[in-house]
């Protein structure tokens, strides 16, 4: 778990400025630390240097957009993150062991590999099946207690158990449980996935680890089923629905889930996957 709030603020800053030439100096100045001290602190908390973290996120964001923005030219997506055509191809090959065009072609298959259930065959839904589960809604902002972690999403159940026990006294009948997953595990190494587990609290909560999740107009996918099918639902949204609508995610707002029902014995869940999509 990332326990230092300055590091969390730095990560938020980096995520907001992914398409800009952000440097260690910029991040350290934003957090009001010397770059030497902050460089050590950041690596202690995340396991990566600021430079390596930014470089990896840019490549992974570009790979994600190769999946979801299939009509855009590869060179345009690379240029969004400051790469020339040749530099992008070289950096992408080094990170993913394949060319961007090959990666994009692999993303057009309907069969998918589940990161946790390798022995089962998985397929995406059709556009029509997915679209039938989606509504457009105005989601409120949420003030939340949160904990940020880096690691496999497979640990979410265990992390949630500890989180709820830790903050049990803040739970009321009005509490909402939310989750922000910043990475696609089909693009990012499982052990480097970034996620926040959150629960809503009234404004003025005395804890330091609070933030506001921005709502607004979202496309909401209503999921009902066993937890293991959530991954396939996400991949359908990324591989089928977003390319089919030719919409782009709003990079200024985070994708998040809102849990409505969880049966811990059967792992049946009902949740809303909220996609903040750019307006036309």
N, C-alpha and C positions, 0 to 999 in steps of 0.2 A: 504494500500500500504506500502511496505517496503521501507522506504526513506533513511535509513542509508547504505551507500555503503560498510562499513566494515562488516555489517551483510550480505549483498548480497555476498560479497567475501567469508565470512565464509560458507554460504550455498553452493556456488560453490565448495569450498574446500571439504566439507562433501560429496557432490554428486560425486566428483571425487574419493573419497576414501571409498566408501560404503562397500567394502569387506575387509577393514582393521579395526584394533582396534583403531578407532579414539576417543580421549578423549577431555574433555573440555580444558585441558592443551594444547593439540595439536592445537586446533582451536584458542584459545586465543593467543598463541605464533605466529601462522601464521598471525594473524591480528595485532600483536604488541600491545596488551593490557594485563593488569593483568586479571587473570581469574575471579576475583571477580567483577570487573567493567564490563567486557565483558558479564558475565553471566546475569547481570541485563539488559544490553543493548539488548542482544539477546531476552530475554523474553519479554521486552517492545515492540519489533518490531514484533515478531512472535506469541506471546501468549504461547510459550512453552520454557522450559529449553533446553539447548543444549543437555543434556542427553536424555530427552524425545523425542526430535526431531529426534536424531540419531536412537534411539531404534524403533520409529514408522516407519521411512523410511526404516530401514532394514527389518522389518516384511512385510511392504507393497511391497517392492521390491521383497522379496521372494515369496509373494502371486502372484505378477504379473508374475514371472517366472514359477510358478506352472501352470499358464494358457498357457504361450507361449512356454515352453520347456517341453512338456508333455511326452517326452521319457526319460527324466532324472529322476533319483531316488529322492524321496523327501528328503532323508537324505543328498544327495549330495548338493542340493540347500540350505538346512539349514546350512550345513558346510561351504558353500561359505561366509556366514555371521557370522561365528564364533560359531554356535550352535552345541552342541551334539544332537544326535537323540532325546533323552528324553526332553532336554531343549527346542529344537525347537518346538516339539509338544505341550509342556506346554505353552510356550510363544504365539504360534499361536492360541491355544484355548482361551487363555485369551483375545487376541485382537479381534478375529473374531467369537468367540463363536461356533467354530466347529473345527474338526481335519483337518490337511492339506489334508489328503486323501479325506475327504468329500468335502472340498472346490474344489479340482481338479476335482472331479466327476461332481460337479455342473457346472463347466466350459465347459463341453462337450456337453451341450444342445444347440440346434440351436436357441431356443427362448431366448430373452434377455429382461431385464427390463430397460426401459429408465429412467434416474434419474429425468427428467423434464416432460415427457409426459406419466404419469402412466396409463392413460385411454386407450392408444393405444397398440396394439400388435406389437411387434418388432421381427424381425428374422435376422439372419446373412445371407450374401450371400454365395453361394457355393464357393469352392476353384476356380473353373473354371471361374465363374463370376468375382470374385475379381482379379484373375490373369490377366484377359483380360484388366483390367484398370491400370496395373502396367508396368512401363518401368524402365530400369536401366539408370541413368543419372549421369553426373559429375556436381555437384552443386558447384558454387563458394562460397568462404567465403563472409560474409556480415558484414560490420561495421554498427552498428545500435545504435540508441537511444532506450532505453528500460525503462519500468517500471515493477517492479515485484510485484505480488500480491498473497495473500493467501485467498482463498474463492471459492465460487461456480462458475463453468464455465458458469452458467446461466447468470452471470453478464457481460459476455464478451462484449456484444453489447453496453451496457452502458459505460463500461470502454473504449472501442475503441472510442466512441463518444467524451469523454472528452480528451483522449490522442491526437486525431487528431486536436482538437481545440487548445490544449495547444502548439503543435509543428507545427502548420500550416505553419509558415514561413520557415520551413526546407523542405517542400514538393516540389518536382520538378517532371517533366515528367518521370524522371528515378527512382523515389522512389519506393521501394518494401515494402509491409506491411507483416510482419512475426509474427508468434506466436509460442512460445515454451510452451507446456503443459507437465509438468513433471510427472503428476499423472494420473492414470486410475480411473475415478470416480466410477467404479464398484469395486474397491479395496480400495480406499481412501475415507474417509468421505468428502462429498461435501464441507463443510466449511474449510477443510484443504488442498484442492487442490492448488498446486503451479503453477503459470504460469507467463510468460513474454509476454507483448505486445511490439512490436518492429517496427521500420521503418528504412530503410536503409538511411545512410548519407555518404557523402564523408569522407575519412580519414582526421583527423585534426579537427573534430567537437569540439568546445570549451566546450561543456557540460560535466559534470562529469559522468552522467549516460549513458555511452556508453560502448559497448563491441563488441567483434567479434564472430559471429556465425560461427562455423566451418562447411564447406560444405564437399566436397569429394564425393566419389561414394555412391549413395543412390538408394534404390528402391523407386520409386515415384508412389503413388496412385493418380490418377487424378479424383478428385471428382467434380461432377456437380449435383446440385439439391438444394432443400430447406435446410436451415441450420439445421433443426431438424434431418436430416438424417446423419449428420456428426458423431454423436455418434455411430450409427449402422455401419458406415464404419470403424471406429476405432476398434469396437469390432470384426468385421469380420477379420481385420488384425491381431488382438491379438489372437482370438480364432480359426481361420480357416487357414489363410494364413501362418503366422509364424510357427505354428506347422506342417502345410502341407509341408513346404519347409525344415523344420528342421534347420532353420537358427536362429541365435541369434542376438539381437540388439547389436550394438557396444556401450558399456557403456562409452567409452571415448568421444562420440559425442552425442549431444542432438537430439531428434526427434523434428521436427518443421514443421509448415505449411507456405506456401507462397500463399497469396491471389492474384488472378488475376482479379476477377470480383465480385462485390457485388451490388445487387439491394436492397436498404434499404426498399422499399415499399413491395416487394414480398418475401424478404429474400432468393431469389435465389442466389447461390454462385458458383463460380468456384475457386477451390484451389488445390494445390498440397500438399499431406501429404508425407513428406520426411523421410524415414526410413533409418538411418545409420546402415546397417547390417554388421556384421563381415564377412570378406572375408573367403572363404573356405580354 
